[in-house]
Amino acid sequence: MPPFAGQGVNIGLVDTLTLSNSLTSGKHETIQAAIKEYEQKMIVYATEAQIESSKNEIKMRDPAFSFQKFIH
């Protein structure tokens, strides 16, 4: 994931929690079913993060971009 949303590590932590919950919930008969549930959830939040990162990259590559507007 491009680093323009600052979410790479956060997504990794969410992945870990989501997969762990899926594997230990007791609602799946097989490990494969638990992994499939995790993957379905991961696709949603990871796609959202990638879209946000891509939008931020476009903005940051603009020659007029400045971080000054974020300083309060």
N, C-alpha and C positions, 0 to 999 in steps of 0.2 A: 504494500500500500504506500503510495506517495506520502511524504511526511507533511503535507500541507494542512492537515486538520489536527495534528497532534494526537491521533487516536490509535496508532499502531500498538502500543503497549496496552492501552485500555482494551482494545479488541481482543488481544491475547488473554487478558485476565477474564474478560467476559466469556471467551471460548472455554477457558478452563472451568469456570463455574458452571456454565451451561452443560458441558459434556459430563462433568462430575455429577450434576443433578440428574441428568438423563440416565447415567449408568447406575446410580444408587437409589433411584426413586422406587424401584420394585414394581413398576408398572409395565415393564417390557419382559417378554419371554426369552429374548435372545439379546446378546451384545449388539448384534447387527441392527436390531430394531431400535435399540437405545441410540446407537450412532446415527441411524437414519433420522431420528427425531432431532438430535443435536444439529445435524447438517441442515435440516429444513429451517430451524430457527436461526442458525448462523448465517445462512444465505441472506436473510432479511436484514439483520443488523449490520452485517459486513458490507452489503451493497449500499446501504444508506451512508455508512461512513466513507466508502469509496467515492460516492457521488459528492459528498460534502468536500472531501479532500480535492477532488478534481475541480470543483467550483473555486475553491480557495487558490489552487495553483494558477488558474486563469487570471484571477484578480491580482495575485502577487507578481505575476510576470508583466503586468502592465507597467510601463515606465513611470507612470504617475503614482504608482502605489507607494504608500508610506505607512509605517506602523504608528506614526504620530497620532492618527485618529483614534487609536486604541488606548492612548494614554489619557487618563482622567486627571 
